[in-house]
Amino acid sequence: MTHAFLRALAFTLDFEGGDKFTDHPSDHGGKTKWGITESTLDAHIAHGECLPPIENLTLLTAMGIYWTDYWLAAGCDEIEDRNIAAKCFDQCVNLGASAAGKLLQRAVNKVVNAHLVEDGVVGPVTIAATNHANPDALISALMQAQADRYLTIVDHDQTQAVFLRGWLRRSKYNPARMVV
């Protein structure tokens, strides 16, 4: 695990409730601890990993899941600017890999007119265009795309309005302001 990952994880855990076990009735993610959902944990168990029930999830175990399922899976290790990587990681955790990939591609297209296909697959072409973009402009575009995504979610499902205020606060948070 890299320093950039640990920094991004600290940024994300600020929004994920830490070690509190939650089971909010409107949260489509269901039971959660350290920001890891029970379904994510169950997928690891189904692949033969010996893990505790969600209520007993440790930070160390959550870190391993974040590293493989989100950081590496979203290509964050290949993004040169650590603030962009942290923002992409956070979006991946909160919105899912495909949705976060689409937000990144949309933001990169806006900033550098890269003509990326917005398919949610963060491959070598998306990574190269991301690394070519002006980091400050790309962070701004990512924050706007994230806020727009949250508003769309609530437009389509009013039960999610309970989370909107926190989501919009999360979308406006710039990891460049974080000291780690």
C-alpha positions as CSV (number, residue, x, y, z in Angstrom):
1,M,0.0,0.0,0.0
2,T,1.3,3.4,-1.0
3,H,1.4,6.7,0.8
4,A,-1.0,8.1,-1.8
5,F,-3.5,5.3,-1.1
6,L,-3.3,5.8,2.7
7,R,-3.9,9.6,2.2
8,A,-6.8,8.9,-0.1
9,L,-8.2,6.4,2.4
10,A,-8.0,9.0,5.2
11,F,-9.9,11.4,3.0
12,T,-12.6,8.9,2.2
13,L,-13.0,7.6,5.8
14,D,-13.9,11.1,6.8
15,F,-17.1,10.6,4.9
16,E,-17.7,6.9,5.6
17,G,-18.5,6.9,9.3
18,G,-15.3,5.1,10.5
19,D,-15.8,2.2,12.8
20,K,-19.5,2.8,13.3
21,F,-21.7,-0.1,12.2
22,T,-24.7,1.3,10.3
23,D,-27.8,-0.1,8.8
24,H,-29.8,2.9,7.6
25,P,-33.2,1.9,6.1
26,S,-32.8,4.2,3.1
27,D,-29.2,3.2,2.3
28,H,-29.2,0.9,-0.7
29,G,-25.8,-0.3,0.4
30,G,-27.3,-1.9,3.5
31,K,-25.2,-2.9,6.5
32,T,-21.9,-1.0,6.5
33,K,-18.8,-0.6,8.7
34,W,-15.7,1.4,7.8
35,G,-17.6,2.3,4.6
36,I,-17.5,-1.4,3.5
37,T,-20.9,-2.9,2.7
38,E,-22.0,-6.3,3.8
39,S,-22.5,-7.3,0.1
40,T,-18.8,-6.4,-0.6
41,L,-17.7,-8.4,2.3
42,D,-19.9,-11.3,1.3
43,A,-18.3,-11.3,-2.2
44,H,-14.9,-11.8,-0.6
45,I,-16.2,-14.6,1.6
46,A,-17.7,-16.2,-1.4
47,H,-14.3,-16.3,-3.0
48,G,-12.9,-18.2,0.0
49,E,-11.6,-15.4,2.2
50,C,-12.0,-16.0,5.9
51,L,-13.5,-12.8,7.1
52,P,-15.6,-11.7,10.1
53,P,-19.2,-10.7,9.9
54,I,-19.7,-7.0,8.9
55,E,-20.3,-6.0,12.6
56,N,-16.8,-7.2,13.5
57,L,-14.9,-5.8,10.5
58,T,-11.6,-4.3,11.4
59,L,-9.9,-1.3,9.9
60,L,-7.0,-3.5,8.7
61,T,-9.4,-5.8,6.8
62,A,-11.3,-2.8,5.4
63,M,-8.0,-1.4,4.2
64,G,-7.2,-4.5,2.2
65,I,-10.6,-4.4,0.6
66,Y,-10.3,-0.7,-0.3
67,W,-6.8,-1.4,-1.8
68,T,-7.9,-4.2,-4.1
69,D,-11.6,-3.5,-4.8
70,Y,-11.3,0.3,-5.2
71,W,-7.8,1.7,-5.4
72,L,-6.3,-0.8,-7.8
73,A,-9.5,-1.7,-9.6
74,A,-10.1,2.0,-10.4
75,G,-6.6,2.6,-11.7
76,C,-5.8,5.1,-9.0
77,D,-2.3,3.8,-8.6
78,E,-1.6,4.9,-12.2
79,I,-2.9,8.4,-11.8
80,E,0.1,10.7,-11.3
81,D,-1.6,13.5,-9.3
82,R,-2.4,12.2,-5.8
83,N,-5.3,14.6,-5.4
84,I,-7.0,13.4,-8.6
85,A,-6.3,9.8,-7.4
86,A,-7.8,10.5,-4.0
87,K,-10.9,12.1,-5.6
88,C,-11.4,9.2,-8.0
89,F,-10.9,6.7,-5.2
90,D,-13.5,8.4,-3.1
91,Q,-16.0,8.5,-6.0
92,C,-15.4,4.9,-6.7
93,V,-16.1,4.0,-3.0
94,N,-19.3,6.1,-2.9
95,L,-20.7,5.6,-6.3
96,G,-19.2,2.3,-7.6
97,A,-16.4,1.7,-10.0
98,S,-18.3,2.1,-13.2
99,A,-20.1,5.3,-12.2
100,A,-16.9,6.8,-10.9
101,G,-15.1,5.8,-14.1
102,K,-17.8,7.6,-16.2
103,L,-17.4,10.7,-14.0
104,L,-13.7,10.7,-14.6
105,Q,-14.1,10.3,-18.3
106,R,-16.7,13.0,-18.4
107,A,-14.5,15.4,-16.4
108,V,-11.4,14.6,-18.6
109,N,-13.4,15.2,-21.7
110,K,-14.5,18.6,-20.4
111,V,-11.0,19.6,-19.4
112,V,-8.9,18.3,-22.3
113,N,-11.5,17.5,-24.9
114,A,-10.1,13.9,-25.0
115,H,-13.1,12.4,-26.8
116,L,-13.1,9.5,-24.3
117,V,-15.9,7.0,-24.5
118,E,-17.8,7.4,-21.2
119,D,-18.1,3.7,-20.6
120,G,-16.8,3.6,-17.0
121,V,-13.8,1.5,-17.9
122,V,-10.7,3.2,-16.7
123,G,-8.1,1.8,-19.0
124,P,-4.8,3.0,-20.4
125,V,-6.4,5.7,-22.7
126,T,-8.4,7.2,-19.8
127,I,-5.3,7.1,-17.5
128,A,-3.1,8.8,-20.1
129,A,-5.7,11.5,-20.7
130,T,-6.2,12.0,-16.9
131,N,-2.4,12.4,-16.5
132,H,-2.4,14.9,-19.3
133,A,-5.1,17.1,-17.8
134,N,-4.5,20.2,-15.7
135,P,-5.0,18.9,-12.1
136,D,-6.8,21.9,-10.7
137,A,-9.2,22.1,-13.6
138,L,-9.8,18.3,-13.4
139,I,-10.5,18.4,-9.7
140,S,-13.1,21.1,-10.3
141,A,-14.7,19.2,-13.1
142,L,-14.7,16.0,-11.0
143,M,-16.4,17.8,-8.1
144,Q,-19.1,19.2,-10.4
145,A,-19.7,15.8,-12.1
146,Q,-20.0,14.2,-8.6
147,A,-22.5,16.8,-7.4
148,D,-24.5,16.4,-10.7
149,R,-24.6,12.6,-10.2
150,Y,-26.0,13.0,-6.6
151,L,-28.7,15.3,-7.8
152,T,-29.6,12.8,-10.6
153,I,-29.8,10.0,-8.0
154,V,-32.2,12.0,-5.9
155,D,-34.3,13.0,-8.9
156,H,-34.8,9.3,-9.7
157,D,-35.2,8.1,-6.2
158,Q,-36.6,10.5,-3.6
159,T,-35.8,8.1,-0.7
160,Q,-32.2,9.1,-1.2
161,A,-32.8,12.8,-0.5
162,V,-32.0,12.1,3.2
163,F,-28.3,11.7,2.1
164,L,-28.2,14.6,-0.4
165,R,-26.8,17.3,2.0
166,G,-23.9,15.0,3.0
167,W,-23.3,13.9,-0.5
168,L,-23.1,17.5,-1.8
169,R,-20.6,18.3,1.0
170,R,-18.6,15.3,0.0
171,S,-18.6,16.4,-3.7
172,K,-17.2,19.8,-2.8
173,Y,-14.4,18.5,-0.7
174,N,-11.1,18.9,-2.5
175,P,-8.4,16.5,-1.4
176,A,-5.7,19.1,-2.1
177,R,-6.9,20.9,1.0
178,M,-6.2,17.8,3.2
179,V,-3.0,17.7,5.2
180,V,-1.6,14.2,5.6
